[in-house]
Amino acid sequence: YETKQRTTDAISALERYLELKPKNADALSELAAQQQLYTNTLGNDLTNAEINAETLAPQSLFTPSGTTALAPLFTSTSALEDPIATAITPAAQTDVDNARQKLLDLESQTETTYKRLVALNPKGASNQLSLGQAAQTTGDTAVAVKAYRTFLKLAPTDPLAAQVKAQLKALTTPSSGSGSSG
């Protein structure tokens, strides 16, 4: 499936295989890689859906300023809207919502896959890093922080350690609206 770029089929096959062999680390690693690849595809799909929705959204056409003599004639802006664009905008927004939900679901599944990998090999630094990244993507800050800290303990001299420290600092530093540090 992978050589034919059929990522969703590869994911399905790996998931079925992992039902039979749930502790196969190689299959879990491959599943996570395929999920990340498909996440990129879904991210592109979401971007395209957003662009399409924006393109189809009714635009505020020419509306005279309130100080001109024509302004009183245009009190209803709906009279200026394109009826076709107005009719298809809800469908375009549904496409955006669906694409966003598919992406969120897959990101959550990817985090779960990395949790399974870490459970099989808690001393695998790369798995800890990947779990931290996946958890950060889903907004699971507690898991991300724990995974990043574990990564730094396991691989303090890794070339990515500085970046991980920066991510960890960003996740653990409380933000303040007043601009003071805490």
Secondary structure, 3 states (H helix, E strand, C coil): CCCCCCHHHHHHHHHHHHHHCCCCHHHHHHHHHHHHHHHHHHHHHHHHHHHHHHHHCCCCCCCCCCCCCCHHHHCCHHHHCCHHHHHHHHHHHHHHHHHHHHHHHHHHHHHHHHHHHHHHCCCCHHHHHHHHHHHHHHCCHHHHHHHHHHHHHHCCCCCCHHHHHHHHHHHHCCCCCCCCCC
